[in-house]
Amino acid sequence: MKPLMKSCEVTLTNSFAGMRKGRKPGSVATDVTIANLAIADKYHFPVLQEMCMEELVANDNPFSGKVIADNVDLSEHVKRQVLERKLEKVNMALARERRINTEREQPRDSKGGKIWKK
């Protein structure tokens, strides 16, 4: 049984990697990614699971979070991991925007350095 599971893992991982090859992250369809993630979760394929999670986090579909949360094939642990990573990505983008806006709003002194307001 172990050799069969290993060959299935290799085949599924290579197939999913082929779908991702040459495209930007997040370009694989959400339903295909979730189906692969469900298989990886059920049969404990860590490489495929990580690839699917990266793909879902990079996906720009605004409904992907809801689709993940409503999916009955995924375990609660995997759902939580994916949603936490998506939240972390959003928080990083928000922090970057705040930093850019703060730097833009800071006045400069005569030598070009920033004057920080207190």
Buried (B, 14 or more C-beta within 10 A) or exposed (E): EEEEEEEBBEEBBEEBEEBBEEEEEBEBEBEEBBBBBBBBBEEEBEBBBBBBBBBBBBBEEEEBBEBBEEBEEBEEEBBEBBBEBBEEEEEEEEEEEEEEEEEEEEEEEEEEEEEEEE
